């Protein structure tokens, strides 16, 4: 029966993936996170309950790097969920270094012939229960302990990032998004469940590798050396995580809106409103286009902190709908569109003679650019020449 838990979670992951085509792209990281979580549980189940040397050989050590992806995927999800940038920066790839390091560290074992690996795995799991192997840099015991500490640290880090972003949003916009509370409940619940699972796993691994504490009793040792207890907490925790996702339908379907919710809303109504429906794109796109044209008359893009979230607040249109409009109708991302209209506005200023009164840096500031260098790079990319060259060309 225990195998149903991770299989249900894998099914949930594919539901998230299914709705990625036109909805919240950050759910890609949530889907990968759920998939990795449940694969980890499935591997543990196959390793300790099948009693099959073939499955023991497959599951033993090979998937250890996967455990070091859980934390980064959780953080990537939180980061992309609360910002209007659903793409990772190069700096974000540094979070994957531990997984790569463990992959390289385990090569002396993973490159052995399969029969030999299966024999070693069976010996350790069912006979000696001594988790000692020859690796390159760090011991097997250290990996088993550090992978849980790694996830605990990312749970805390993700919550800190979420709260810092909320404070920053309130300071910049003067208010929080109307979807803040549902996101807060979901992210706190998600990180809380992972914290419990990883803490239990940490105590289990510390006991298994023989690290004892002064407060440790016979009952404590019996509980945390028990595979049944470990799998009950880990498998049950991941199952609850999968189950709770269905209680947050707007998260499940990536349809978190900035529009205020009806006070009489029920779970059934939330499911009904959250499930993506076929709609007449032409009518909605025309409405957005009309509102956008009026909105641009106020020159909101000239502010340095102008973002998709700001536009969503001002127009009372969800970020999801705006992102879909930019990607499908205009054919570019919001960031590309913002840069384009800023350059267009800068050209208007130059054509109006502003370049005779103020410097290029002042024009870049008036157009909303954070720095002169970024303005010059964007201008050259769009126009083909530098701002100085353009000014000279219109003065001839």
Protein Blocks (a to p, Z undefined) as FASTA:
>chain_A
ZZmmmmmmmmmmmmmmmmmmmmcfklmmmmmmmmmmmmmmmmmmmmmmnopaklmmmmno
jlmmmmmmmmmmmmmmmmmmmpcbfbdcfklmmmmmmmmmmmmmmmmmmmpcfklmmmmm
mmmmmmnopacdddfkbcfklmmmmmmmmmmmmmmmmmmmmmmmmmmmmmmnopacfklm
mmmmmmmmmmmmmmmmmmmmmmmmmmmnopacfklcfklmmmmmpmklmmmmmmmmmmmm
mmmmmmmmmlmnopacfbdcdfkbcfklmmmmmpccdddfklmmmmmmmmmmmmmmnomm
lpmklcfklmmmmnopafklmmmmmmmmnopafklmmmmmmmmmmmmmmmnopmmmmcfk
lmmmmnopabfklmmmmmmmmnopafklmmmmmmZZ
